[in-house]
Amino acid sequence: MILHIIKKEIPFVIIKKWPVCFLLLFISSCQSDDDTTPPAKDSINGFWLSAEKGYIFEFTDGKDVFYNINAVGCSIQDDDFIPEDFFGLKLDLININELIASTDLSDSEVKFTRLLNQNPFCLPDQVSETKDPKVNFDHFWNIFNDYYAFFETRNVDWSQYESLRDQVTADNFYDVLEELAFLLEDGHVSIYDEDNGIEIQSGDPKLLERLNENLSGDLIIENYDDFFDLGNEKLATIVTDYLGGDFETDENENIIWGLINDDIGYINIITMEGYGTNFIDELSALNIVLNRMMNDLSASGVSKLVLDMRFNDGGYDTAALDMVSRFMDQERVSYFKKARLGNSFTENKSFSVGPKGDFQFTGDIILLTSPFTISAGELLTLCMKDLPYVTIVGENTNGAFSTILTHILPIGAEVGLSNEIYSDAQGEVFEVVGIGPQNQENRVPFLSTSDFEEGIDSGIDRAIEILEN
């Protein structure tokens, strides 16, 4: 059994609008005193701005270009942009000046507005393509200053670090960025520069600290390879000792299911992505797996279930919602979401989830969670935590809910950040703190030295104890 670790990166979800003063300045800078010929009503060609995301699409009869913009400049995310290759993006021309972009992998649409002529901010001679460390630092700092949603929540005064620009050199550039990223301790903040071998994950130090709280000696986790080793050992214990070696998986080993005993079923959802061969068939492939899994669960006749999310590293939000739907007794408002809008936020939009499929399991469910449960895994937890037949056992989840917004620095590095605030149906926000058991007796470590020494899983043992009493 191989443990899969897949980072959630679905940047195409509504985010913040620009500060009004900057947005007006930007749009006015895109206009010209010269008369321009209006585009044909059915033509998508031209420049399209999503003020909410800081994205510009340039469509032509040749190659299309995808730009990122922030308060100090513009950079290119993709100079040969093919929408359907970008998470299966679909474009719908509503009218001559309005374009709607959507993907089945996101719960939100994004509105783009046509720029009034073809002289936008991102002209070729204005696009920042440079390795100058100070210019790249300006972009990095401003991307977060414009879009990041959790400075106050994470107790970081971002403004005090703008002056680091004067200290940045080519030699220390990524060291400075890493230092700033680590301040946020955010599992959805990242910096990747493949050409220079740079991979910085803001949340890693805190995550390793949490995973190591109940480990000692040779079991201490120092990197992800160590975690994979322990995770696979734990999975081996589960499928061998708790499922008796009799279990099912999908072909990618993303979900494991079986029976603990004649009355208790077990499902382990390891990831929320990687079910299809491409973006287009991802959800249909997932639902084929879910149909098979739920049919097996129905045929087994069990009345109780352990749903294990402790290994779950996130993925696509709509995949998580399709999973949630298999455990819903009725349609419910499950969560709210809003995004940063200057010094405020966009409208707080509600999202509902209802039953899906031929069979929904609504008997007693123990939901196992851990610090590794993140992103779309946390969304599933958020949607299920208040169901009257669900009890959480384990540890608090990671505390990083937002879909990742990606921007590209002029040097070519990709920056990911959190820009959305998720809340439960009552309006409570779990960013940073995560979601965990309500009762102290249900707080059970995901990884512990004693479990590995004894060859047991205390979380599953506690789940069985609750379900059998």
Secondary structure, 3 states (H helix, E strand, C coil): CCCCCCCCCCCCCCCCCCCHHHHHHHHHHCCCCCCCCCCCCCCCCEEEEECCCCEEEEECCCCCEEEEEECCEEEEEECCCCHHHCCCCEEEEEECCEEEEECCCCCCCEEEEECCCCCCCCCHHHCCCCCCHHHHHHHHHHHHHHHCCCCCCCCCCHHHHHHHHHHCCCCCHHHHHHHHHHHHCCCCCEEEEHHHCEEEECCHHHHHHHHCCCCCHHHCCCCHHHHHHHHHHHHHHHHHHHCCCCEEECCCCCEEEEECCCCEEEEEECCECCCCCCCCCHHHHHHHHHHHHHHHHHHHCCCEEEEECCCCCCECHHHHHHHHHCCCCCCEEEEEEEEEECCEECCCEEEEECCCCCCCCCCEEEEEECCCCCCHHHHHHHHHCCCCCEEEEECCCCCCCCCEEEEECCCCCEEEEECEEEEECCCCECCCCCCCCCCHHHECCCCCHHHHHHCCCHHHHHHHHHHHC
